[in-house]
């Protein structure tokens, strides 16, 4: 069995020629080109996929090669997984798989009889081999098509694979390539894309997945897993944000960025400066740009559109809506330009490289449960102070409380596998209810200045702003009452107990 360690990067088709002119390619010790045809197999019920197994035949010249890959470990584009390759002689042969459970499951006659082609990939591969101290890094450019059920999608991606070299060698090369072209970690494999084509599944925005932590981890290990999950969440929505008009993709990217910044803040006492500092400025810039686009999405869909629907004959509203729409398109264009720029890809690669560096040695054997309990207590204490200081008539104090609610909620979600689940869900429900109410209030509060900015000096547009404010007045008052009722419960919020019993998530 071999273990494949590779970094997969998306490359825009328009940037392929620019990549091929990269001066770094001249330093490769070897270069070759080949055409590759691959067929992926499964049962009609997709039994192999559900078990985390990929079965592929690859034609190289006149010969066919059988490959079995297991799910392994994958995070934000960097994957490490077991694989077995054997010549294919007309029938599937799983006898050389040295994991007996996998081998015996695949050799069942009923399963073998049901294996059928699912999808194909046909692409031209250019490979370069770079020396990297002990070993080498293989760099490939794949260009072609994924085909399934009469549908097809383009392939345009870079892969960097370790061949005896240390992991940092992958990032050294990737960041150098990313100086000239936009390269972003790709979290969806060719096989996964083929399965989606086979099923005719349309892409949809992706929410954050449940984390897997164990009480036996060190705090840095827990942060490592949380941060990789945030980067994965970010990149799962990147392609959709660039290609779809659905604003939820940008919203989910904003949530992922918020979660990553929250994790950096939560684990700050045990993180080396070399990890956090390089990410602070680019994450802030990304958060600001995503927030600008999201604020205008909310302004139009949740503030202006309901008034338009309620007052369809009001002539002053459509002109204001049109102005907001134009600004929304401009903000979206600026956001997409940032997401398609080389700087965005380099930020992600820098983050991945930092997360795959050796863990700090000075933290010793810090107990994760003690660390988590301490950080949660501090956040709860701060939130209690913010809640007691908040005044209904003071939007700034409510905004401070909203940030405190959000930070405690993210921390509880991060540490959720370690917590008593019943108490955890009770606390999260209270925080989510308060965060939702404070968030809606914040949107309404910010809407005033945003709307006036859009209206400018136009008297008619300013009248429309006044009309919108009046229409939402009753909702604003209800939110204030809801927040006032929930404030005492937030000050008395009880944290769930943390216990080693939750290690089933490891």
Residue pairs with C-beta under 8 A, 6 or more apart in sequence:
1 82
1 83
1 84
1 97
1 98
1 99
2 82
2 83
2 84
2 85
3 72
3 80
3 81
3 82
3 83
4 69
4 72
4 79
4 80
4 81
4 82
4 83
4 161
5 78
5 79
5 80
5 161
5 162
5 167
5 170
6 78
6 79
6 159
6 160
6 161
6 162
6 170
7 77
7 78
7 79
7 159
7 160
7 161
7 170
7 171
7 174
7 185
7 352
8 77
8 79
8 157
8 158
8 159
8 185
8 186
8 189
9 77
9 157
9 158
9 159
9 160
9 174
9 183
9 184
9 185
9 186
9 345
10 156
10 157
10 183
10 184
10 185
10 186
10 239
11 19
11 141
11 156
11 157
11 158
11 181
11 182
11 183
12 156
12 181
12 182
12 340
13 143
13 154
13 156
15 181
15 182
16 141
16 143
16 156
18 180
18 181
19 141
19 158
19 177
19 180
19 181
20 126
20 141
22 177
22 180
22 181
24 173
24 176
24 177
25 31
25 128
27 130
28 128
28 129
28 130
28 139
29 129
29 130
29 131
29 136
30 127
30 128
30 129
31 126
31 127
31 128
31 129
32 126
32 127
33 124
33 125
33 126
33 127
34 60
34 124
34 125
34 127
35 122
35 123
35 124
35 125
36 58
36 59
36 60
36 121
36 122
36 123
36 124
36 125
36 142
37 58
37 59
37 120
37 121
37 122
38 56
38 57
38 58
38 59
38 120
38 121
38 122
38 190
39 56
39 57
39 117
39 119
39 120
40 54
40 55
40 56
40 117
40 118
40 119
40 120
40 121
40 191
40 194
40 195
41 48
41 55
41 56
41 57
41 92
41 115
41 116
41 117
41 118
42 48
42 49
42 55
42 115
42 116
42 118
42 195
43 111
43 114
43 115
43 116
44 114
44 116
45 114
46 118
46 195
47 111
47 114
48 54
48 55
48 115
49 195
51 105
52 70
52 71
53 68
53 69
53 70
53 71
53 102
53 106
54 67
54 68
54 69
54 70
54 191
55 66
55 67
55 68
55 92
55 115
56 66
56 67
56 68
56 69
56 191
57 64
57 65
57 66
57 67
57 88
58 64
58 65
58 67
59 65
63 87
64 87
64 88
65 85
65 86
65 87
65 88
66 85
66 86
66 87
66 88
66 92
66 93
67 83
67 84
67 85
68 83
68 84
68 94
68 97
68 102
68 106
69 81
69 82
69 83
70 81
70 82
70 83
70 99
70 102
71 81
72 79
72 80
72 81
72 82
73 79
73 80
73 81
74 80
74 81
74 187
75 228
75 229
75 231
75 232
76 185
76 187
76 228
76 231
76 232
76 234
76 235
76 348
76 352
77 184
77 185
77 186
77 187
77 235
77 348
77 352
78 170
78 185
78 352
78 356
82 99
84 96
84 97
84 98
86 93
86 96
92 106
92 112
92 115
94 102
94 103
94 106
94 107
95 103
95 107
97 103
97 106
105 111
106 112
118 148
118 194
118 195
118 198
119 146
119 147
119 148
119 191
119 194
119 195
119 197
119 198
120 146
120 147
120 148
120 194
121 144
121 145
121 146
121 147
121 155
121 190
121 194
122 144
122 145
122 147
123 142
123 143
123 144
123 145
123 155
124 142
124 143
124 144
125 140
125 141
125 142
126 140
126 141
127 138
127 139
127 140
128 138
128 139
128 140
129 136
129 137
129 138
129 139
129 163
130 136
130 137
130 138
130 139
130 173
132 165
132 166
132 169
132 172
132 173
133 165
133 166
133 169
134 164
134 165
134 166
135 162
135 163
135 164
135 165
135 166
135 169
136 163
136 164
136 165
137 160
137 161
137 162
137 163
137 165
137 169
137 170
137 173
138 159
138 160
138 161
138 162
138 163
139 158
139 159
139 160
139 173
139 177
140 158
140 159
140 161
141 157
141 158
142 155
142 156
142 157
142 158
142 159
143 155
143 156
144 154
144 155
145 152
145 153
145 154
145 155
146 152
146 153
146 154
146 155
146 190
146 193
146 194
146 197
147 194
147 197
148 194
148 195
148 197
148 198
149 197
149 198
149 200
151 197
151 200
152 197
153 193
153 197
155 190
157 186
158 174
158 177
158 183
160 170
160 173
160 174
161 170
162 169
162 170
167 356
168 353
168 356
168 357
171 349
171 352
171 353
171 356
174 183
174 349
175 346
175 349
175 350
175 353
177 183
178 342
178 345
178 346
178 349
179 342
179 346
180 342
181 342
182 340
182 341
182 342
182 344
182 345
183 342
183 345
183 349
184 235
184 238
184 344
184 345
184 348
185 231
185 235
185 345
185 348
185 349
185 352
186 235
187 232
187 235
187 236
188 236
188 239
196 203
203 239
203 240
203 244
204 240
205 237
205 240
205 246
205 248
205 249
205 251
205 252
206 233
206 236
206 237
206 252
207 233
207 252
207 255
208 229
208 230
208 233
208 255
208 256
208 259
208 413
209 229
209 232
209 233
210 416
210 417
211 225
211 226
211 229
211 413
211 414
211 416
211 417
211 505
212 225
212 417
212 505
212 506
213 222
213 225
213 226
213 368
213 414
213 415
213 417
213 418
213 505
213 506
214 417
214 503
214 505
214 506
215 368
215 369
215 418
215 498
215 499
215 500
215 502
215 503
216 368
216 500
216 503
216 506
217 225
217 368
217 506
218 359
218 363
218 365
218 366
218 368
219 267
219 270
219 363
219 366
219 368
219 371
219 372
220 267
220 270
220 271
220 359
220 360
220 363
221 359
221 368
222 267
222 368
222 372
222 414
223 263
223 267
223 270
223 271
224 355
224 359
226 263
226 267
226 414
227 260
227 263
227 264
227 351
227 355
228 355
230 256
230 257
230 259
230 260
230 263
231 256
231 260
231 348
231 351
231 352
231 355
233 252
233 255
233 256
233 259
234 253
234 256
234 257
234 260
234 348
235 348
236 252
237 249
237 250
237 252
237 253
237 256
238 253
238 339
240 246
240 249
241 249
241 250
241 253
241 335
241 336
241 339
242 336
242 339
242 340
247 293
247 294
247 297
247 301
250 290
250 293
250 294
250 297
250 332
250 335
251 294
251 297
253 290
253 339
254 287
254 290
254 291
254 294
257 283
257 286
257 287
257 290
258 287
258 406
258 410
259 410
260 279
260 283
261 283
261 287
262 406
262 407
262 410
262 411
262 414
263 410
263 414
264 271
264 276
264 279
264 280
264 283
265 407
266 375
266 407
266 410
266 411
266 414
268 276
270 360
270 363
270 366
270 371
271 360
272 360
274 354
274 357
275 354
275 355
275 357
278 350
278 354
279 347
279 350
279 351
279 354
282 343
282 347
282 350
283 347
285 338
286 338
286 344
286 347
289 334
289 335
289 338
290 335
292 331
292 334
292 335
293 328
293 331
293 332
293 334
293 335
295 446
295 450
296 324
296 327
296 328
296 331
296 450
297 328
298 443
299 324
299 328
299 443
299 447
299 450
299 451
300 321
300 324
300 325
300 328
302 443
303 443
303 444
303 447
303 451
303 468
303 472
304 317
304 320
304 321
304 324
304 451
304 468
305 321
306 471
307 314
307 317
307 467
307 468
307 471
307 472
308 314
308 317
308 318
308 321
310 471
311 317
311 467
311 471
314 464
314 467
316 460
316 461
316 463
316 464
316 467
317 464
317 467
317 468
319 458
319 460
319 461
319 464
320 451
320 454
320 455
320 461
320 464
320 465
320 468
323 454
323 455
323 461
324 451
324 454
327 454
338 344
368 418
369 418
369 498
369 499
369 500
372 415
372 418
372 498
373 495
373 498
375 411
376 408
376 411
376 412
376 415
376 495
376 498
377 495
379 404
379 407
379 408
379 411
380 408
380 493
380 495
382 404
383 401
383 404
383 405
383 407
383 408
383 490
383 493
384 490
384 491
384 493
386 397
386 400
386 401
386 404
387 401
387 404
387 487
387 490
387 491
388 491
389 397
389 400
389 401
390 397
390 398
390 400
390 401
390 487
391 397
391 398
392 398
392 480
392 483
392 484
395 441
395 442
395 445
398 438
398 441
398 442
398 483
399 438
399 442
399 445
401 438
401 490
402 435
402 438
402 439
402 442
405 431
405 434
405 435
405 438
405 490
406 435
408 431
409 428
409 431
409 432
409 435
412 419
412 424
412 427
412 428
412 431
412 495
412 496
413 428
415 498
416 424
416 428
417 502
417 505
418 498
418 499
418 502
419 496
419 497
419 498
419 499
419 502
420 496
420 497
420 498
420 499
421 496
422 496
423 494
423 495
423 496
423 497
424 496
426 494
426 496
427 493
427 494
427 495
427 496
430 486
430 489
430 490
430 493
431 490
431 493
433 486
434 483
434 486
434 490
437 479
437 482
437 483
437 486
438 483
440 475
440 479
441 476
441 479
441 480
441 483
444 472
444 475
444 476
444 479
447 468
447 469
447 472
448 465
448 469
451 465
451 468
451 469
452 462
452 465
454 461
455 461
455 462
455 464
455 465
